[in-house]
Amino acid sequence: MQAKSNPLKEKSFQFALDIIEFTQKLNESRNYVVSKQLTKSGTSVGANIHEAQTPESKNDFVHKLKIAAKEASETEFWLMLCKESPYLPDPGLLSGKVNELQRILSASISSCKSRD
């Protein structure tokens, strides 16, 4: 039996890989503080989505998605900082990817809450 496809889980995993690749550029340019913060928040999005796949309850599922959404918001901040600062490398398409994850998370949270 094949496992059911989960686009949010797949997109957040790929996003974490992309974040790791981008933060290597930050490390190469010696922007260690931004790199560390972005690595933590950017990979945490996927980790929380992954953890939400085995919830203890519906409330637990929603709670983990909300944490993922908060981490995505923090990641968005660090990416905006990179985009606007002349001293940091441009994050390219990562801003659009985090925005897509935020939209999916928001829709998923709203959908779960409306089923009460």
N, C-alpha and C positions, 0 to 999 in steps of 0.2 A: 504494500500500500504506500503510495507516494504522499509525502507531507504536503499539507495545504500551503499554497503560496501566501506570503504575508508581505505585501509591498512596503508597508511602513518599516517593518523589521529589516528588510533587504536594503531599502534606501538609507536608513539610519546607520547600518553597518558600513555601507559604501561611503557614506559621509564621514564616518570615523576614520576610515582609511585615507580619505582625501585630506582630512584635518592633519593626520600624522605626516603625510607627505608635505603639506604646506608648512607645518611647524618646523620641519627640517630646514626650510629656507630661512625661517626666522632665526633658527639656531646658527646657521651659517653666517648670518649678518649680525650675530651676537645680541639678538633681542630676546634674551632668555626669559625675562619676566613675562612678556606678552606670550611667548611660545608656551610656557608652562601653564598659564591661565587658559589659553585657547585649547591646549591639549586636554586639560581637565574637563572643561565645560563641553567641548565638541565631542569628545568620546563618551561623556556621561549621558548625552542624549540617547545614543544607541544602547548603552548599558541599561538605562532605566526602561526603555521600550522592550528590550530583551527580557528583563526581569518581570515586566508586566504580563508576559505570556504565561506565567504560572502564578496567577493571583490567588490569594486566600479568599477573596470575595470580590464582588463587583466594585465595592467602595475602594478596595485595595488596588484594583486594576485602574480605576480613575485616578487615584492618588499618585500612582507611579507614572501615569501619563502626564499628570500635572507637573510632576518633578521634571520629567523630560522636557516639557514645554518651557519651564523656567530656565533649564540649562540651555535650551535653544535660544532663548532671549538673551542670556548672558553671552553666548557664542556670537550672536548677531552684533552685540556691542563691540566685542574684540575685533570682529571682521570689519565693522565700520571704521574702527580706529586704524586698522591696517590700510584700508582703502583711502582714508583721508590724510594720513600722515605721510609726508615726503620722506620720512626716515624708515618706513616699514614697507616690505614688499606688498604689492597688490594681490588680494586674495582671489581675483578673477571670478570664476563662477560659483565660488563657495557661498557668497551672499545669497544668490538665488536659490541654491540648494537648501540652505537653512530656512529661508522663507517658505519654501515648499513643505519642508518638514513641519514648520509651525502651522501652516494651513491644515495639513493632514491631522496633526495632533489636536488642533482646535475642533475640527469637525468630528473626530473620534470621541473626544470628551463630551461635546454637545450631544452627540448621538446616544452615548451611554446614559447621560443624565436624563434625556427625554424619555427613556424607557422605564422610568420609575413609576 
